[in-house]
Amino acid sequence: MAESTIQQPLVGWGKPELDLSGAEWQSSSRGLGDVQIAFVEGFIAMRNSGRAESPSLIFTPAEWGAFVSGAREGEFDLT
């Protein structure tokens, strides 16, 4: 399967282009995992700590709550 990248924002995406350059990134698991999160302008950003230059995922508070709930129930492997 070929990889593709999106050059333009998705229609109906509803999330602003956030400036993450000054974000305070926090480890998601007390420094043991590969994921970092930051709270920026009412949104939650998540990135790979080993590849900080890679794109970040942006969640609304409701989306973040659903993601964390799913992770706690074993739906996602965060390690």
N, CA, C, O and CB atoms as a CASP TS submission, in Angstrom:
PFRMAT TS
TARGET T0000
AUTHOR 0000-0000-0000
METHOD Language model
MODEL 1
PARENT N/A
ATOM      1  N   MET     1       0.847  -1.171   0.000  1.00  0.00           N
ATOM      2  CA  MET     1       0.000   0.000   0.000  1.00  0.00           C
ATOM      3  C   MET     1       0.890   1.230   0.000  1.00  0.00           C
ATOM      4  O   MET     1       1.795   1.333   0.828  1.00  0.00           O
ATOM      5  CB  MET     1      -0.962   0.000   1.214  1.00  0.00           C
ATOM      6  N   ALA     2       0.657   2.144  -0.891  1.00  0.00           N
ATOM      7  CA  ALA     2       1.474   3.354  -0.993  1.00  0.00           C
ATOM      8  C   ALA     2       1.086   4.348   0.088  1.00  0.00           C
ATOM      9  O   ALA     2      -0.088   4.497   0.427  1.00  0.00           O
ATOM     10  CB  ALA     2       1.327   3.996  -2.383  1.00  0.00           C
ATOM     11  N   GLU     3       2.084   5.017   0.615  1.00  0.00           N
ATOM     12  CA  GLU     3       1.823   6.063   1.600  1.00  0.00           C
ATOM     13  C   GLU     3       1.507   7.357   0.882  1.00  0.00           C
ATOM     14  O   GLU     3       2.021   7.616  -0.206  1.00  0.00           O
ATOM     15  CB  GLU     3       3.026   6.248   2.551  1.00  0.00           C
ATOM     16  N   SER     4       0.662   8.166   1.490  1.00  0.00           N
ATOM     17  CA  SER     4       0.352   9.454   0.905  1.00  0.00           C
ATOM     18  C   SER     4       0.335  10.501   2.001  1.00  0.00           C
ATOM     19  O   SER     4       0.158  10.186   3.177  1.00  0.00           O
ATOM     20  CB  SER     4      -0.995   9.416   0.156  1.00  0.00           C
ATOM     21  N   THR     5       0.517  11.728   1.608  1.00  0.00           N
ATOM     22  CA  THR     5       0.442  12.831   2.563  1.00  0.00           C
ATOM     23  C   THR     5      -0.607  13.808   2.088  1.00  0.00           C
ATOM     24  O   THR     5      -0.846  13.948   0.889  1.00  0.00           O
ATOM     25  CB  THR     5       1.816  13.533   2.731  1.00  0.00           C
ATOM     26  N   ILE     6      -1.224  14.476   3.024  1.00  0.00           N
ATOM     27  CA  ILE     6      -2.249  15.454   2.713  1.00  0.00           C
ATOM     28  C   ILE     6      -1.591  16.828   2.739  1.00  0.00           C
ATOM     29  O   ILE     6      -0.995  17.219   3.743  1.00  0.00           O
ATOM     30  CB  ILE     6      -3.451  15.370   3.719  1.00  0.00           C
ATOM     31  N   GLN     7      -1.699  17.543   1.656  1.00  0.00           N
ATOM     32  CA  GLN     7      -1.070  18.852   1.553  1.00  0.00           C
ATOM     33  C   GLN     7      -1.990  19.971   2.033  1.00  0.00           C
ATOM     34  O   GLN     7      -1.506  21.041   2.405  1.00  0.00           O
ATOM     35  CB  GLN     7      -0.647  19.112   0.123  1.00  0.00           C
ATOM     36  N   GLN     8      -3.298  19.752   2.035  1.00  0.00           N
ATOM     37  CA  GLN     8      -4.255  20.771   2.434  1.00  0.00           C
ATOM     38  C   GLN     8      -5.061  20.240   3.614  1.00  0.00           C
ATOM     39  O   GLN     8      -5.251  19.031   3.744  1.00  0.00           O
ATOM     40  CB  GLN     8      -5.187  21.167   1.248  1.00  0.00           C
ATOM     41  N   PRO     9      -5.540  21.151   4.482  1.00  0.00           N
ATOM     42  CA  PRO     9      -6.380  20.695   5.598  1.00  0.00           C
ATOM     43  C   PRO     9      -7.632  19.995   5.082  1.00  0.00           C
ATOM     44  O   PRO     9      -8.149  20.330   4.017  1.00  0.00           O
ATOM     45  CB  PRO     9      -6.771  21.881   6.501  1.00  0.00           C
ATOM     46  N   LEU    10      -8.101  19.040   5.835  1.00  0.00           N
ATOM     47  CA  LEU    10      -9.310  18.320   5.456  1.00  0.00           C
ATOM     48  C   LEU    10     -10.521  19.233   5.607  1.00  0.00           C
ATOM     49  O   LEU    10     -10.600  20.015   6.555  1.00  0.00           O
ATOM     50  CB  LEU    10      -9.480  17.044   6.311  1.00  0.00           C
ATOM     51  N   VAL    11     -11.450  19.136   4.686  1.00  0.00           N
ATOM     52  CA  VAL    11     -12.680  19.904   4.771  1.00  0.00           C
ATOM     53  C   VAL    11     -13.448  19.427   5.997  1.00  0.00           C
ATOM     54  O   VAL    11     -13.620  18.224   6.191  1.00  0.00           O
ATOM     55  CB  VAL    11     -13.536  19.756   3.471  1.00  0.00           C
ATOM     56  N   GLY    12     -13.907  20.353   6.820  1.00  0.00           N
ATOM     57  CA  GLY    12     -14.651  19.997   8.018  1.00  0.00           C
ATOM     58  C   GLY    12     -13.792  19.533   9.175  1.00  0.00           C
ATOM     59  O   GLY    12     -14.311  19.053  10.183  1.00  0.00           O
ATOM     60  N   TRP    13     -12.492  19.672   9.039  1.00  0.00           N
ATOM     61  CA  TRP    13     -11.567  19.220  10.077  1.00  0.00           C
ATOM     62  C   TRP    13     -11.872  19.922  11.390  1.00  0.00           C
ATOM     63  O   TRP    13     -11.880  19.287  12.445  1.00  0.00           O
ATOM     64  CB  TRP    13     -10.107  19.477   9.658  1.00  0.00           C
ATOM     65  N   GLY    14     -12.124  21.237  11.336  1.00  0.00           N
ATOM     66  CA  GLY    14     -12.562  21.970  12.513  1.00  0.00           C
ATOM     67  C   GLY    14     -11.495  22.218  13.554  1.00  0.00           C
ATOM     68  O   GLY    14     -11.812  22.600  14.681  1.00  0.00           O
ATOM     69  N   LYS    15     -10.250  22.012  13.208  1.00  0.00           N
ATOM     70  CA  LYS    15      -9.163  22.239  14.159  1.00  0.00           C
ATOM     71  C   LYS    15      -8.204  23.253  13.553  1.00  0.00           C
ATOM     72  O   LYS    15      -7.859  23.173  12.374  1.00  0.00           O
ATOM     73  CB  LYS    15      -8.423  20.906  14.512  1.00  0.00           C
ATOM     74  N   PRO    16      -7.782  24.203  14.369  1.00  0.00           N
ATOM     75  CA  PRO    16      -6.885  25.234  13.834  1.00  0.00           C
ATOM     76  C   PRO    16      -5.468  24.708  13.635  1.00  0.00           C
ATOM     77  O   PRO    16      -5.089  23.678  14.193  1.00  0.00           O
ATOM     78  CB  PRO    16      -6.857  26.442  14.764  1.00  0.00           C
ATOM     79  N   GLU    17      -4.703  25.423  12.841  1.00  0.00           N
ATOM     80  CA  GLU    17      -3.274  25.150  12.730  1.00  0.00           C
ATOM     81  C   GLU    17      -2.640  25.706  14.004  1.00  0.00           C
ATOM     82  O   GLU    17      -2.557  26.923  14.166  1.00  0.00           O
ATOM     83  CB  GLU    17      -2.639  25.796  11.414  1.00  0.00           C
ATOM     84  N   LEU    18      -2.201  24.854  14.889  1.00  0.00           N
ATOM     85  CA  LEU    18      -1.632  25.288  16.160  1.00  0.00           C
ATOM     86  C   LEU    18      -0.130  25.501  16.038  1.00  0.00           C
ATOM     87  O   LEU    18       0.560  24.738  15.362  1.00  0.00           O
ATOM     88  CB  LEU    18      -1.931  24.267  17.258  1.00  0.00           C
ATOM     89  N   ASP    19       0.369  26.537  16.693  1.00  0.00           N
ATOM     90  CA  ASP    19       1.805  26.767  16.769  1.00  0.00           C
ATOM     91  C   ASP    19       2.321  25.969  17.967  1.00  0.00           C
ATOM     92  O   ASP    19       2.111  26.360  19.115  1.00  0.00           O
ATOM     93  CB  ASP    19       2.146  28.308  16.902  1.00  0.00           C
ATOM     94  N   LEU    20       2.988  24.864  17.698  1.00  0.00           N
ATOM     95  CA  LEU    20       3.478  23.991  18.763  1.00  0.00           C
ATOM     96  C   LEU    20       4.931  24.268  19.125  1.00  0.00           C
ATOM     97  O   LEU    20       5.511  23.569  19.956  1.00  0.00           O
ATOM     98  CB  LEU    20       3.328  22.546  18.354  1.00  0.00           C
ATOM     99  N   SER    21       5.525  25.296  18.498  1.00  0.00           N
ATOM    100  CA  SER    21       6.950  25.569  18.714  1.00  0.00           C
ATOM    101  C   SER    21       7.273  25.938  20.159  1.00  0.00           C
ATOM    102  O   SER    21       8.381  25.667  20.622  1.00  0.00           O
ATOM    103  CB  SER    21       7.401  26.682  17.800  1.00  0.00           C
ATOM    104  N   GLY    22       6.344  26.545  20.876  1.00  0.00           N
ATOM    105  CA  GLY    22       6.604  26.917  22.260  1.00  0.00           C
ATOM    106  C   GLY    22       5.882  26.037  23.270  1.00  0.00           C
ATOM    107  O   GLY    22       5.823  26.367  24.455  1.00  0.00           O
ATOM    108  N   ALA    23       5.330  24.916  22.805  1.00  0.00           N
ATOM    109  CA  ALA    23       4.555  24.035  23.689  1.00  0.00           C
ATOM    110  C   ALA    23       5.442  23.373  24.729  1.00  0.00           C
ATOM    111  O   ALA    23       6.604  23.062  24.468  1.00  0.00           O
ATOM    112  CB  ALA    23       3.827  22.965  22.874  1.00  0.00           C
ATOM    113  N   GLU    24       4.878  23.163  25.915  1.00  0.00           N
ATOM    114  CA  GLU    24       5.571  22.418  26.977  1.00  0.00           C
ATOM    115  C   GLU    24       5.153  20.956  26.861  1.00  0.00           C
ATOM    116  O   GLU    24       4.061  20.571  27.279  1.00  0.00           O
ATOM    117  CB  GLU    24       5.236  22.998  28.414  1.00  0.00           C
ATOM    118  N   TRP    25       6.039  20.157  26.287  1.00  0.00           N
ATOM    119  CA  TRP    25       5.748  18.749  26.067  1.00  0.00           C
ATOM    120  C   TRP    25       6.014  17.960  27.337  1.00  0.00           C
ATOM    121  O   TRP    25       7.022  18.172  28.012  1.00  0.00           O
ATOM    122  CB  TRP    25       6.582  18.195  24.904  1.00  0.00           C
ATOM    123  N   GLN    26       5.100  17.046  27.659  1.00  0.00           N
ATOM    124  CA  GLN    26       5.201  16.209  28.845  1.00  0.00           C
ATOM    125  C   GLN    26       5.174  14.748  28.422  1.00  0.00           C
ATOM    126  O   GLN    26       4.445  14.368  27.505  1.00  0.00           O
ATOM    127  CB  GLN    26       4.057  16.518  29.847  1.00  0.00           C
ATOM    128  N   SER    27       5.967  13.943  29.093  1.00  0.00           N
ATOM    129  CA  SER    27       5.961  12.515  28.814  1.00  0.00           C
ATOM    130  C   SER    27       4.631  11.933  29.256  1.00  0.00           C
ATOM    131  O   SER    27       4.104  12.295  30.308  1.00  0.00           O
ATOM    132  CB  SER    27       7.139  11.802  29.521  1.00  0.00           C
ATOM    133  N   SER    28       4.098  11.040  28.462  1.00  0.00           N
ATOM    134  CA  SER    28       2.806  10.431  28.779  1.00  0.00           C
ATOM    135  C   SER    28       2.907   9.356  29.851  1.00  0.00           C
ATOM    136  O   SER    28       1.892   8.971  30.431  1.00  0.00           O
ATOM    137  CB  SER    28       2.200   9.841  27.534  1.00  0.00           C
ATOM    138  N   SER    29       4.103   8.868  30.121  1.00  0.00           N
ATOM    139  CA  SER    29       4.236   7.752  31.062  1.00  0.00           C
ATOM    140  C   SER    29       5.463   7.899  31.953  1.00  0.00           C
ATOM    141  O   SER    29       6.254   6.968  32.102  1.00  0.00           O
ATOM    142  CB  SER    29       4.308   6.435  30.306  1.00  0.00           C
ATOM    143  N   ARG    30       5.604   9.061  32.529  1.00  0.00           N
ATOM    144  CA  ARG    30       6.715   9.323  33.469  1.00  0.00           C
ATOM    145  C   ARG    30       8.077   9.053  32.846  1.00  0.00           C
ATOM    146  O   ARG    30       8.992   8.582  33.521  1.00  0.00           O
ATOM    147  CB  ARG    30       6.558   8.468  34.723  1.00  0.00           C
ATOM    148  N   GLY    31       8.210   9.350  31.565  1.00  0.00           N
ATOM    149  CA  GLY    31       9.496   9.206  30.900  1.00  0.00           C
ATOM    150  C   GLY    31       9.790   7.831  30.355  1.00  0.00           C
ATOM    151  O   GLY    31      10.868   7.615  29.801  1.00  0.00           O
ATOM    152  N   LEU    32       8.867   6.889  30.491  1.00  0.00           N
ATOM    153  CA  LEU    32       9.113   5.519  30.064  1.00  0.00           C
ATOM    154  C   LEU    32       8.625   5.231  28.657  1.00  0.00           C
ATOM    155  O   LEU    32       9.076   4.270  28.034  1.00  0.00           O
ATOM    156  CB  LEU    32       8.464   4.574  31.013  1.00  0.00           C
ATOM    157  N   GLY    33       7.712   6.045  28.144  1.00  0.00           N
ATOM    158  CA  GLY    33       7.125   5.766  26.837  1.00  0.00           C
ATOM    159  C   GLY    33       7.679   6.637  25.732  1.00  0.00           C
ATOM    160  O   GLY    33       8.581   7.448  25.940  1.00  0.00           O
ATOM    161  N   ASP    34       7.122   6.451  24.563  1.00  0.00           N
ATOM    162  CA  ASP    34       7.564   7.169  23.380  1.00  0.00           C
ATOM    163  C   ASP    34       6.665   8.335  23.018  1.00  0.00           C
ATOM    164  O   ASP    34       6.913   9.009  22.018  1.00  0.00           O
ATOM    165  CB  ASP    34       7.650   6.233  22.227  1.00  0.00           C
ATOM    166  N   VAL    35       5.630   8.593  23.800  1.00  0.00           N
ATOM    167  CA  VAL    35       4.643   9.605  23.462  1.00  0.00           C
ATOM    168  C   VAL    35       4.753  10.794  24.413  1.00  0.00           C
ATOM    169  O   VAL    35       4.947  10.634  25.618  1.00  0.00           O
ATOM    170  CB  VAL    35       3.229   9.013  23.505  1.00  0.00           C
ATOM    171  N   GLN    36       4.624  11.986  23.839  1.00  0.00           N
ATOM    172  CA  GLN    36       4.577  13.210  24.636  1.00  0.00           C
ATOM    173  C   GLN    36       3.292  13.942  24.295  1.00  0.00           C
ATOM    174  O   GLN    36       2.790  13.845  23.175  1.00  0.00           O
ATOM    175  CB  GLN    36       5.829  14.117  24.375  1.00  0.00           C
ATOM    176  N   ILE    37       2.754  14.685  25.277  1.00  0.00           N
ATOM    177  CA  ILE    37       1.558  15.476  25.046  1.00  0.00           C
ATOM    178  C   ILE    37       1.808  16.912  25.482  1.00  0.00           C
ATOM    179  O   ILE    37       2.672  17.184  26.316  1.00  0.00           O
ATOM    180  CB  ILE    37       0.348  14.879  25.795  1.00  0.00           C
ATOM    181  N   ALA    38       1.035  17.825  24.901  1.00  0.00           N
ATOM    182  CA  ALA    38       1.079  19.240  25.271  1.00  0.00           C
ATOM    183  C   ALA    38      -0.342  19.781  25.179  1.00  0.00           C
ATOM    184  O   ALA    38      -1.135  19.344  24.345  1.00  0.00           O
ATOM    185  CB  ALA    38       2.065  20.055  24.346  1.00  0.00           C
ATOM    186  N   PHE    39      -0.647  20.732  26.043  1.00  0.00           N
ATOM    187  CA  PHE    39      -1.947  21.390  26.038  1.00  0.00           C
ATOM    188  C   PHE    39      -1.760  22.760  25.419  1.00  0.00           C
ATOM    189  O   PHE    39      -1.035  23.595  25.961  1.00  0.00           O
ATOM    190  CB  PHE    39      -2.554  21.492  27.481  1.00  0.00           C
ATOM    191  N   VAL    40      -2.413  23.000  24.280  1.00  0.00           N
ATOM    192  CA  VAL    40      -2.221  24.233  23.522  1.00  0.00           C
ATOM    193  C   VAL    40      -3.576  24.777  23.073  1.00  0.00           C
ATOM    194  O   VAL    40      -4.307  24.113  22.337  1.00  0.00           O
ATOM    195  CB  VAL    40      -1.296  23.992  22.299  1.00  0.00           C
ATOM    196  N   GLU    41      -3.900  25.967  23.514  1.00  0.00           N
ATOM    197  CA  GLU    41      -5.104  26.677  23.074  1.00  0.00           C
ATOM    198  C   GLU    41      -6.375  25.833  23.179  1.00  0.00           C
ATOM    199  O   GLU    41      -7.220  25.882  22.285  1.00  0.00           O
ATOM    200  CB  GLU    41      -4.928  27.136  21.648  1.00  0.00           C
ATOM    201  N   GLY    42      -6.519  25.074  24.240  1.00  0.00           N
ATOM    202  CA  GLY    42      -7.714  24.273  24.451  1.00  0.00           C
ATOM    203  C   GLY    42      -7.712  22.926  23.748  1.00  0.00           C
ATOM    204  O   GLY    42      -8.708  22.205  23.797  1.00  0.00           O
ATOM    205  N   PHE    43      -6.623  22.577  23.103  1.00  0.00           N
ATOM    206  CA  PHE    43      -6.487  21.294  22.422  1.00  0.00           C
ATOM    207  C   PHE    43      -5.359  20.498  23.065  1.00  0.00           C
ATOM    208  O   PHE    43      -4.535  21.049  23.795  1.00  0.00           O
ATOM    209  CB  PHE    43      -6.222  21.496  20.907  1.00  0.00           C
ATOM    210  N   ILE    44      -5.329  19.215  22.792  1.00  0.00           N
ATOM    211  CA  ILE    44      -4.259  18.343  23.269  1.00  0.00           C
ATOM    212  C   ILE    44      -3.489  17.861  22.045  1.00  0.00           C
ATOM    213  O   ILE    44      -4.070  17.300  21.116  1.00  0.00           O
ATOM    214  CB  ILE    44      -4.823  17.132  24.111  1.00  0.00           C
ATOM    215  N   ALA    45      -2.187  18.082  22.053  1.00  0.00           N
ATOM    216  CA  ALA    45      -1.326  17.630  20.960  1.00  0.00           C
ATOM    217  C   ALA    45      -0.540  16.424  21.450  1.00  0.00           C
ATOM    218  O   ALA    45      -0.115  16.385  22.604  1.00  0.00           O
ATOM    219  CB  ALA    45      -0.363  18.773  20.472  1.00  0.00           C
ATOM    220  N   MET    46      -0.348  15.450  20.588  1.00  0.00           N
ATOM    221  CA  MET    46       0.406  14.249  20.936  1.00  0.00           C
ATOM    222  C   MET    46       1.444  14.016  19.844  1.00  0.00           C
ATOM    223  O   MET    46       1.148  14.133  18.655  1.00  0.00           O
ATOM    224  CB  MET    46      -0.538  13.003  21.099  1.00  0.00           C
ATOM    225  N   ARG    47       2.665  13.685  20.265  1.00  0.00           N
ATOM    226  CA  ARG    47       3.727  13.424  19.294  1.00  0.00           C
ATOM    227  C   ARG    47       4.603  12.269  19.741  1.00  0.00           C
ATOM    228  O   ARG    47       4.580  11.856  20.900  1.00  0.00           O
ATOM    229  CB  ARG    47       4.579  14.674  19.083  1.00  0.00           C
ATOM    230  N   ASN    48       5.362  11.767  18.808  1.00  0.00           N
ATOM    231  CA  ASN    48       6.353  10.739  19.065  1.00  0.00           C
ATOM    232  C   ASN    48       7.587  11.438  19.637  1.00  0.00           C
ATOM    233  O   ASN    48       8.179  12.277  18.958  1.00  0.00           O
ATOM    234  CB  ASN    48       6.697   9.923  17.759  1.00  0.00           C
ATOM    235  N   SER    49       7.983  11.119  20.846  1.00  0.00           N
ATOM    236  CA  SER    49       9.110  11.813  21.478  1.00  0.00           C
ATOM    237  C   SER    49      10.432  11.516  20.783  1.00  0.00           C
ATOM    238  O   SER    49      11.358  12.323  20.856  1.00  0.00           O
ATOM    239  CB  SER    49       9.208  11.424  22.943  1.00  0.00           C
ATOM    240  N   GLY    50      10.534  10.390  20.119  1.00  0.00           N
ATOM    241  CA  GLY    50      11.759  10.043  19.417  1.00  0.00           C
ATOM    242  C   GLY    50      11.893  10.737  18.073  1.00  0.00           C
ATOM    243  O   GLY    50      12.978  10.782  17.495  1.00  0.00           O
ATOM    244  N   ARG    51      10.783  11.278  17.576  1.00  0.00           N
ATOM    245  CA  ARG    51      10.778  11.981  16.281  1.00  0.00           C
ATOM    246  C   ARG    51       9.957  13.253  16.432  1.00  0.00           C
ATOM    247  O   ARG    51       8.899  13.396  15.819  1.00  0.00           O
ATOM    248  CB  ARG    51      10.197  11.073  15.132  1.00  0.00           C
ATOM    249  N   ALA    52      10.444  14.162  17.242  1.00  0.00           N
ATOM    250  CA  ALA    52       9.713  15.384  17.565  1.00  0.00           C
ATOM    251  C   ALA    52       9.391  16.222  16.334  1.00  0.00           C
ATOM    252  O   ALA    52       8.459  17.025  16.365  1.00  0.00           O
ATOM    253  CB  ALA    52      10.508  16.211  18.542  1.00  0.00           C
ATOM    254  N   GLU    53      10.136  16.051  15.261  1.00  0.00           N
ATOM    255  CA  GLU    53       9.886  16.823  14.046  1.00  0.00           C
ATOM    256  C   GLU    53       8.712  16.269  13.238  1.00  0.00           C
ATOM    257  O   GLU    53       8.229  16.931  12.320  1.00  0.00           O
ATOM    258  CB  GLU    53      11.134  16.847  13.185  1.00  0.00           C
ATOM    259  N   SER    54       8.261  15.088  13.566  1.00  0.00           N
ATOM    260  CA  SER    54       7.130  14.477  12.864  1.00  0.00           C
ATOM    261  C   SER    54       5.836  15.215  13.217  1.00  0.00           C
ATOM    262  O   SER    54       5.767  15.893  14.242  1.00  0.00           O
ATOM    263  CB  SER    54       7.011  12.970  13.222  1.00  0.00           C
ATOM    264  N   PRO    55       4.823  15.084  12.378  1.00  0.00           N
ATOM    265  CA  PRO    55       3.545  15.751  12.677  1.00  0.00           C
ATOM    266  C   PRO    55       2.949  15.264  13.989  1.00  0.00           C
ATOM    267  O   PRO    55       3.125  14.111  14.383  1.00  0.00           O
ATOM    268  CB  PRO    55       2.546  15.519  11.543  1.00  0.00           C
ATOM    269  N   SER    56       2.252  16.154  14.642  1.00  0.00           N
ATOM    270  CA  SER    56       1.566  15.831  15.893  1.00  0.00           C
ATOM    271  C   SER    56       0.096  15.557  15.618  1.00  0.00           C
ATOM    272  O   SER    56      -0.486  16.114  14.687  1.00  0.00           O
ATOM    273  CB  SER    56       1.719  16.976  16.920  1.00  0.00           C
ATOM    274  N   LEU    57      -0.491  14.706  16.426  1.00  0.00           N
ATOM    275  CA  LEU    57      -1.933  14.493  16.386  1.00  0.00           C
ATOM    276  C   LEU    57      -2.577  15.545  17.272  1.00  0.00           C
ATOM    277  O   LEU    57      -2.068  15.834  18.355  1.00  0.00           O
ATOM    278  CB  LEU    57      -2.320  13.044  16.847  1.00  0.00           C
ATOM    279  N   ILE    58      -3.677  16.117  16.834  1.00  0.00           N
ATOM    280  CA  ILE    58      -4.375  17.135  17.602  1.00  0.00           C
ATOM    281  C   ILE    58      -5.747  16.593  17.981  1.00  0.00           C
ATOM    282  O   ILE    58      -6.493  16.112  17.128  1.00  0.00           O
ATOM    283  CB  ILE    58      -4.497  18.465  16.799  1.00  0.00           C
ATOM    284  N   PHE    59      -6.074  16.674  19.273  1.00  0.00           N
ATOM    285  CA  PHE    59      -7.344  16.180  19.801  1.00  0.00           C
ATOM    286  C   PHE    59      -8.119  17.323  20.436  1.00  0.00           C
ATOM    287  O   PHE    59      -7.527  18.217  21.041  1.00  0.00           O
ATOM    288  CB  PHE    59      -7.112  15.051  20.826  1.00  0.00           C
ATOM    289  N   THR    60      -9.437  17.301  20.302  1.00  0.00           N
ATOM    290  CA  THR    60     -10.286  18.158  21.123  1.00  0.00           C
ATOM    291  C   THR    60     -10.341  17.482  22.494  1.00  0.00           C
ATOM    292  O   THR    60      -9.971  16.314  22.613  1.00  0.00           O
ATOM    293  CB  THR    60     -11.747  18.358  20.485  1.00  0.00           C
ATOM    294  N   PRO    61     -10.796  18.190  23.530  1.00  0.00           N
ATOM    295  CA  PRO    61     -10.922  17.524  24.840  1.00  0.00           C
ATOM    296  C   PRO    61     -11.809  16.274  24.794  1.00  0.00           C
ATOM    297  O   PRO    61     -11.496  15.278  25.446  1.00  0.00           O
ATOM    298  CB  PRO    61     -11.487  18.502  25.861  1.00  0.00           C
ATOM    299  N   ALA    62     -12.901  16.311  24.039  1.00  0.00           N
ATOM    300  CA  ALA    62     -13.782  15.131  23.948  1.00  0.00           C
ATOM    301  C   ALA    62     -13.083  13.977  23.242  1.00  0.00           C
ATOM    302  O   ALA    62     -13.196  12.826  23.665  1.00  0.00           O
ATOM    303  CB  ALA    62     -15.085  15.486  23.204  1.00  0.00           C
ATOM    304  N   GLU    63     -12.365  14.281  22.172  1.00  0.00           N
ATOM    305  CA  GLU    63     -11.621  13.235  21.462  1.00  0.00           C
ATOM    306  C   GLU    63     -10.540  12.636  22.350  1.00  0.00           C
ATOM    307  O   GLU    63     -10.328  11.423  22.345  1.00  0.00           O
ATOM    308  CB  GLU    63     -10.994  13.796  20.180  1.00  0.00           C
ATOM    309  N   TRP    64      -9.857  13.487  23.112  1.00  0.00           N
ATOM    310  CA  TRP    64      -8.806  13.011  24.009  1.00  0.00           C
ATOM    311  C   TRP    64      -9.398  12.080  25.063  1.00  0.00           C
ATOM    312  O   TRP    64      -8.834  11.029  25.365  1.00  0.00           O
ATOM    313  CB  TRP    64      -8.082  14.199  24.682  1.00  0.00           C
ATOM    314  N   GLY    65     -10.547  12.482  25.622  1.00  0.00           N
ATOM    315  CA  GLY    65     -11.204  11.638  26.624  1.00  0.00           C
ATOM    316  C   GLY    65     -11.559  10.273  26.072  1.00  0.00           C
ATOM    317  O   GLY    65     -11.376   9.259  26.746  1.00  0.00           O
ATOM    318  N   ALA    66     -12.066  10.240  24.851  1.00  0.00           N
ATOM    319  CA  ALA    66     -12.410   8.960  24.214  1.00  0.00           C
ATOM    320  C   ALA    66     -11.157   8.137  23.948  1.00  0.00           C
ATOM    321  O   ALA    66     -11.161   6.922  24.146  1.00  0.00           O
ATOM    322  CB  ALA    66     -13.176   9.196  22.895  1.00  0.00           C
ATOM    323  N   PHE    67     -10.090   8.782  23.506  1.00  0.00           N
ATOM    324  CA  PHE    67      -8.836   8.080  23.240  1.00  0.00           C
ATOM    325  C   PHE    67      -8.279   7.462  24.526  1.00  0.00           C
ATOM    326  O   PHE    67      -7.902   6.291  24.543  1.00  0.00           O
ATOM    327  CB  PHE    67      -7.803   9.043  22.618  1.00  0.00           C
ATOM    328  N   VAL    68      -8.231   8.244  25.587  1.00  0.00           N
ATOM    329  CA  VAL    68      -7.695   7.750  26.862  1.00  0.00           C
ATOM    330  C   VAL    68      -8.570   6.628  27.413  1.00  0.00           C
ATOM    331  O   VAL    68      -8.057   5.632  27.924  1.00  0.00           O
ATOM    332  CB  VAL    68      -7.593   8.898  27.891  1.00  0.00           C
ATOM    333  N   SER    69      -9.879   6.787  27.312  1.00  0.00           N
ATOM    334  CA  SER    69     -10.789   5.735  27.775  1.00  0.00           C
ATOM    335  C   SER    69     -10.548   4.438  27.008  1.00  0.00           C
ATOM    336  O   SER    69     -10.490   3.361  27.601  1.00  0.00           O
ATOM    337  CB  SER    69     -12.258   6.181  27.618  1.00  0.00           C
ATOM    338  N   GLY    70     -10.408   4.544  25.703  1.00  0.00           N
ATOM    339  CA  GLY    70     -10.120   3.364  24.890  1.00  0.00           C
ATOM    340  C   GLY    70      -8.788   2.736  25.249  1.00  0.00           C
ATOM    341  O   GLY    70      -8.663   1.512  25.281  1.00  0.00           O
ATOM    342  N   ALA    71      -7.794   3.568  25.519  1.00  0.00           N
ATOM    343  CA  ALA    71      -6.469   3.058  25.891  1.00  0.00           C
ATOM    344  C   ALA    71      -6.536   2.311  27.217  1.00  0.00           C
ATOM    345  O   ALA    71      -5.916   1.260  27.376  1.00  0.00           O
ATOM    346  CB  ALA    71      -5.448   4.209  25.981  1.00  0.00           C
ATOM    347  N   ARG    72      -7.283   2.852  28.157  1.00  0.00           N
ATOM    348  CA  ARG    72      -7.411   2.188  29.463  1.00  0.00           C
ATOM    349  C   ARG    72      -8.115   0.844  29.351  1.00  0.00           C
ATOM    350  O   ARG    72      -7.857  -0.065  30.139  1.00  0.00           O
ATOM    351  CB  ARG    72      -8.169   3.083  30.438  1.00  0.00           C
ATOM    352  N   GLU    73      -8.998   0.721  28.377  1.00  0.00           N
ATOM    353  CA  GLU    73      -9.725  -0.525  28.177  1.00  0.00           C
ATOM    354  C   GLU    73      -8.950  -1.504  27.301  1.00  0.00           C
ATOM    355  O   GLU    73      -9.445  -2.585  26.982  1.00  0.00           O
ATOM    356  CB  GLU    73     -11.079  -0.241  27.559  1.00  0.00           C
ATOM    357  N   GLY    74      -7.719  -1.119  26.908  1.00  0.00           N
ATOM    358  CA  GLY    74      -6.880  -2.003  26.120  1.00  0.00           C
ATOM    359  C   GLY    74      -7.045  -1.878  24.620  1.00  0.00           C
ATOM    360  O   GLY    74      -6.492  -2.675  23.862  1.00  0.00           O
ATOM    361  N   GLU    75      -7.811  -0.873  24.183  1.00  0.00           N
ATOM    362  CA  GLU    75      -8.030  -0.709  22.754  1.00  0.00           C
ATOM    363  C   GLU    75      -6.776  -0.245  22.025  1.00  0.00           C
ATOM    364  O   GLU    75      -6.620  -0.521  20.836  1.00  0.00           O
ATOM    365  CB  GLU    75      -9.148   0.272  22.516  1.00  0.00           C
ATOM    366  N   PHE    76      -5.878   0.455  22.718  1.00  0.00           N
ATOM    367  CA  PHE    76      -4.650   0.960  22.122  1.00  0.00           C
ATOM    368  C   PHE    76      -3.474   0.496  22.944  1.00  0.00           C
ATOM    369  O   PHE    76      -3.566   0.400  24.168  1.00  0.00           O
ATOM    370  CB  PHE    76      -4.669   2.494  22.018  1.00  0.00           C
ATOM    371  N   ASP    77      -2.386   0.211  22.296  1.00  0.00           N
ATOM    372  CA  ASP    77      -1.132  -0.129  22.969  1.00  0.00           C
ATOM    373  C   ASP    77      -0.241   1.098  22.924  1.00  0.00           C
ATOM    374  O   ASP    77       0.258   1.463  21.859  1.00  0.00           O
ATOM    375  CB  ASP    77      -0.429  -1.366  22.302  1.00  0.00           C
ATOM    376  N   LEU    78      -0.035   1.732  24.053  1.00  0.00           N
ATOM    377  CA  LEU    78       0.738   2.980  24.109  1.00  0.00           C
ATOM    378  C   LEU    78       2.205   2.744  24.390  1.00  0.00           C
ATOM    379  O   LEU    78       2.945   3.702  24.612  1.00  0.00           O
ATOM    380  CB  LEU    78       0.172   3.896  25.162  1.00  0.00           C
ATOM    381  N   THR    79       2.650   1.497  24.387  1.00  0.00           N
ATOM    382  CA  THR    79       4.072   1.247  24.676  1.00  0.00           C
ATOM    383  C   THR    79       4.885   1.142  23.408  1.00  0.00           C
ATOM    384  O   THR    79       6.097   0.934  23.467  1.00  0.00           O
ATOM    385  CB  THR    79       4.237  -0.025  25.495  1.00  0.00           C
TER
END
